[in-house]
Amino acid sequence: MRVLAIDTALEACAAAVLDTGAGAVAAHESMPMQRGQAEALMPLIKRTMERAKLAFAALDRVAVTTGPGSFTGLRVGIAAARGIALATGKPAVGITTLAAYAAPFIAADDSQPVVAAIDARHDHVYLQVFGPGGRTVVSPRILPLREALRLAATGAPRLVGTAATMLAAAWPLGERAPRAVEQRAAPDINWVARLGALAGDTAMPPKPFYLRAPDAQPQNASQLARR
């Protein structure tokens, strides 16, 4: 299976091409980026496909991170993935950023818990906790930092994500310290590709996985002053 993976959910603009038949990532590129993904993404995808020496028509699937993450970034990546899937007639699948963060840790050792955490600002985090075998023990949710710590501080977990150091710094006294702390601005795009290859096909196109409403809300027309 040949998978094009795309990630613009957080602080990177990234793409990778995985060829499961060859057992390797054929090409990948990741640029640190908080803004400007809309302009950078398609040229980056083009370069990645050229390095992989693969035509878009030869893809079997497109995978894209669906969040939680930046509202604007998510829309950029998902729109690109859906557009490529539509043009090539191939399926597109969504991968959450939390699962992508946790995947390499689970692959390395699935006997120990993993906490994937993303800074949601205002002392809140997006959180998912994985137990033995990669099983979800705390489903994805947005929580105040204190509540997130209560759920995360079990069994000396490995922490990963944009909120990893924040959780580690506030770790409750008396609890076993985290086994590892990896502050990452974005998931590894190669693991997004691997998860994309493993995902089941779905007739539904990927859509943003927000977990909360946007900060900016449209004004209520009924409250506008009439002239």
C-alpha positions as CSV (number, residue, x, y, z in Angstrom):
1,M,0.0,0.0,0.0
2,R,1.2,3.5,-0.9
3,V,0.1,6.2,1.5
4,L,0.5,9.9,1.3
5,A,0.3,11.4,4.8
6,I,-0.3,15.1,5.6
7,D,-0.1,17.0,8.8
8,T,-0.8,20.7,9.4
9,A,-2.7,20.3,12.7
10,L,-0.2,21.9,15.1
11,E,3.2,23.6,14.6
12,A,4.4,21.9,11.4
13,C,3.6,21.5,7.8
14,A,4.6,17.9,6.8
15,A,4.0,15.2,4.3
16,A,5.3,11.7,3.8
17,V,4.9,8.8,1.4
18,L,4.9,5.3,2.8
19,D,5.3,2.2,0.7
20,T,4.3,-0.7,2.9
21,G,5.3,-3.2,0.1
22,A,8.9,-1.9,0.4
23,G,8.5,-1.6,4.1
24,A,9.8,2.0,4.2
25,V,9.0,5.6,4.0
26,A,9.9,6.6,0.4
27,A,10.1,10.4,1.2
28,H,9.1,12.8,3.8
29,E,9.5,16.5,4.7
30,S,8.5,18.5,7.8
31,M,8.8,22.2,8.2
32,P,8.3,23.9,11.6
33,M,5.4,26.3,11.1
34,Q,2.7,27.9,13.2
35,R,1.2,29.9,10.4
36,G,1.3,29.9,6.6
37,Q,0.5,26.2,6.0
38,A,-2.1,27.1,3.3
39,E,0.7,28.6,1.1
40,A,3.4,26.0,2.0
41,L,1.5,22.7,1.9
42,M,0.9,21.9,-1.8
43,P,4.4,22.8,-2.9
44,L,5.7,20.6,0.0
45,I,3.5,17.7,-1.1
46,K,4.7,18.1,-4.6
47,R,8.3,17.9,-3.5
48,T,7.6,14.8,-1.4
49,M,5.9,13.0,-4.2
50,E,8.7,13.8,-6.6
51,R,11.3,12.5,-4.1
52,A,9.3,9.4,-3.8
53,K,9.2,9.1,-7.6
54,L,5.5,8.4,-7.4
55,A,2.5,9.8,-9.4
56,F,-0.6,10.8,-7.5
57,A,-2.6,8.3,-9.4
58,A,-0.3,5.5,-8.0
59,L,-1.4,6.3,-4.4
60,D,-3.7,3.8,-2.6
61,R,-4.7,6.1,0.2
62,V,-4.3,9.6,1.7
63,A,-4.0,10.0,5.5
64,V,-4.3,13.3,7.3
65,T,-4.2,14.5,10.9
66,T,-7.7,15.6,12.0
67,G,-6.9,17.2,15.4
68,P,-7.2,18.4,18.0
69,G,-5.1,21.2,16.9
70,S,-5.2,24.6,15.2
71,F,-8.6,25.4,13.7
72,T,-7.0,26.9,10.6
73,G,-4.3,24.4,10.3
74,L,-6.7,21.5,10.5
75,R,-8.9,22.9,7.7
76,V,-5.8,23.3,5.4
77,G,-4.6,19.8,5.8
78,I,-8.0,18.1,5.6
79,A,-9.0,20.2,2.5
80,A,-5.8,19.1,0.7
81,A,-6.3,15.4,1.6
82,R,-9.9,15.4,0.5
83,G,-9.1,17.2,-2.7
84,I,-6.3,14.8,-3.6
85,A,-8.5,11.8,-2.7
86,L,-11.3,13.2,-4.9
87,A,-9.0,13.8,-7.8
88,T,-7.4,10.4,-7.7
89,G,-10.5,8.4,-6.7
90,K,-8.7,7.0,-3.7
91,P,-9.9,6.9,0.0
92,A,-8.8,9.5,2.6
93,V,-8.6,8.6,6.2
94,G,-8.2,10.7,9.3
95,I,-5.7,10.2,12.2
96,T,-6.0,12.1,15.4
97,T,-2.9,14.0,16.6
98,L,-3.1,12.3,20.0
99,A,-2.9,8.8,18.4
100,A,-0.1,9.9,16.2
101,Y,1.9,11.3,19.2
102,A,1.4,8.0,21.1
103,A,2.1,5.6,18.3
104,P,5.9,5.4,18.4
105,F,5.9,5.0,22.2
106,I,3.3,2.2,22.0
107,A,5.3,0.5,19.2
108,A,8.5,0.6,21.3
109,D,6.9,-0.8,24.4
110,D,3.1,-1.4,24.7
111,S,3.3,-2.6,28.3
112,Q,3.7,0.9,29.8
113,P,1.1,3.7,29.7
114,V,1.4,6.7,27.4
115,V,-0.2,10.1,27.9
116,A,-0.5,12.2,24.8
117,A,-1.2,15.8,25.7
118,I,-1.6,19.0,23.6
119,D,-1.6,22.5,25.1
120,A,-5.2,23.9,24.7
121,R,-4.3,27.2,26.4
122,H,-5.8,28.9,29.3
123,D,-4.6,26.1,31.7
124,H,-6.4,23.4,29.7
125,V,-5.0,20.4,27.7
126,Y,-6.3,18.0,25.2
127,L,-5.6,14.5,26.6
128,Q,-5.7,10.9,25.8
129,V,-4.3,8.1,28.0
130,F,-3.2,4.7,26.5
131,G,-2.8,1.6,28.6
132,P,-1.2,-1.8,28.0
133,G,-1.5,-3.0,24.5
134,G,-2.2,0.6,23.3
135,R,-5.7,0.4,24.6
136,T,-7.4,3.7,25.3
137,V,-8.1,4.1,29.0
138,V,-9.0,7.8,28.9
139,S,-10.7,8.8,25.7
140,P,-9.7,12.1,24.0
141,R,-11.0,15.1,25.8
142,I,-10.2,18.7,26.9
143,L,-9.6,19.2,30.6
144,P,-8.3,21.7,33.1
145,L,-4.7,21.0,33.9
146,R,-5.5,19.8,37.4
147,E,-8.0,17.3,36.2
148,A,-5.7,16.2,33.4
149,L,-3.0,15.5,36.0
150,R,-5.4,13.4,38.1
151,L,-6.1,11.1,35.1
152,A,-2.5,11.1,33.8
153,A,-0.6,10.4,37.0
154,T,-0.9,6.7,37.1
155,G,1.9,4.1,36.6
156,A,4.8,6.4,35.7
157,P,3.6,7.0,32.2
158,R,5.5,8.4,29.2
159,L,4.4,11.9,28.3
160,V,4.4,13.2,24.8
161,G,3.0,16.3,23.0
162,T,3.0,20.0,23.2
163,A,1.9,19.9,26.8
164,A,4.3,17.2,28.0
165,T,6.6,19.5,29.9
166,M,3.7,21.4,31.3
167,L,2.3,18.2,32.8
168,A,5.7,17.1,34.0
169,A,6.3,20.4,35.8
170,A,3.0,20.2,37.6
171,W,3.3,16.5,38.4
172,P,1.6,15.7,41.8
173,L,3.9,15.1,44.8
174,G,3.8,11.5,45.9
175,E,3.0,10.1,42.5
176,R,5.5,8.1,40.5
177,A,7.4,10.5,38.2
178,P,6.9,10.1,34.4
179,R,9.1,7.5,32.8
180,A,9.8,9.8,29.9
181,V,8.9,13.3,28.8
182,E,9.0,14.3,25.1
183,Q,7.9,17.8,24.2
184,R,7.1,17.7,20.5
185,A,5.6,20.5,18.5
186,A,3.9,18.1,16.1
187,P,3.6,14.3,15.6
188,D,6.2,12.4,13.6
189,I,4.7,12.5,10.0
190,N,6.1,9.0,9.3
191,W,3.9,7.6,12.1
192,V,0.9,9.4,10.6
193,A,1.6,7.5,7.4
194,R,1.9,4.2,9.3
195,L,-1.3,4.7,11.1
196,G,-2.9,5.7,7.8
197,A,-1.9,2.4,6.3
198,L,-3.4,0.5,9.3
199,A,-6.7,2.5,9.4
200,G,-9.9,0.9,8.2
201,D,-11.5,2.3,5.0
202,T,-14.5,4.5,5.6
203,A,-17.0,6.0,3.2
204,M,-17.0,9.2,5.2
205,P,-14.3,11.8,4.3
206,P,-12.0,13.1,7.1
207,K,-13.4,16.0,9.2
208,P,-11.9,18.1,12.0
209,F,-11.7,16.6,15.4
210,Y,-12.0,19.8,17.4
211,L,-13.1,18.7,21.0
212,R,-14.2,22.3,21.6
213,A,-15.8,25.1,19.7
214,P,-13.7,27.8,18.0
215,D,-12.7,30.8,20.2
216,A,-14.1,33.2,17.5
217,Q,-17.8,33.0,17.1
218,P,-19.9,34.8,14.5
219,Q,-22.0,37.7,15.8
220,N,-25.7,37.2,16.4
221,A,-27.4,39.2,13.7
222,S,-30.3,39.8,16.0
223,Q,-28.0,41.7,18.3
224,L,-26.7,44.1,15.7
225,A,-27.9,47.6,15.8
226,R,-30.4,48.4,13.0
227,R,-29.9,51.5,10.9
